[in-house]
Amino acid sequence: MCAESTGSAAITGSLGDGDTASSACLYIVHVAILVQLSLMWLAAIFEVGGDALIRRGMTGGGTSLIVLGFVILGSYGVVINLMGLDFAPMIGAYVGWFAVVSILFGRFYFGQRVSVPMWAGLTLVLLGSLVIQFGTRAAAPGVVPETPSSHKTSSP
């Protein structure tokens, strides 16, 4: 892993002399962040979209929409857990994505007006999500959160 081979300079890209290893590690970190953001966006679409299909099915769209919504809604859990991040900070950060997608679905799929209190509430949710995500990192700088793979034990 980049951090193990080049130390903290991989994160800052400060090894100097055009070191290609640090550039490659910095690129990998950026790609990993983009992948995580994409997975959160996809998970939010699955969760909100699945629930929207269930609602449509229950209000006259039929059983097939309910079943499809159920499958899509269940897929959200798989997608969000593909990241392998610590559960509480991951879900805390994800809640912001969920709130944005919920408001967008309400507006464009169900034709609901987004009121000033809804925008204010969304702002508070996003601020809380940022506090959870970045506050966790600030509380323990330099500490790498545990991942499910770090719980593996080796055989004697």
Protein Blocks (a to p, Z undefined) as FASTA:
>chain_A
ZZlmnojmlmnopnggoiaklmmmmmmmmmmmmmmmmmmmmmmmmmmmmmmmmmmmmnon
ajklmmmmmmmmmmmmmmmmmnopafklmmmmmmmmmmmmmmmmmmmmnopacdfklmmm
mmmmmmmmmmmmmmmmmmmghiacddfklmpccdZZ
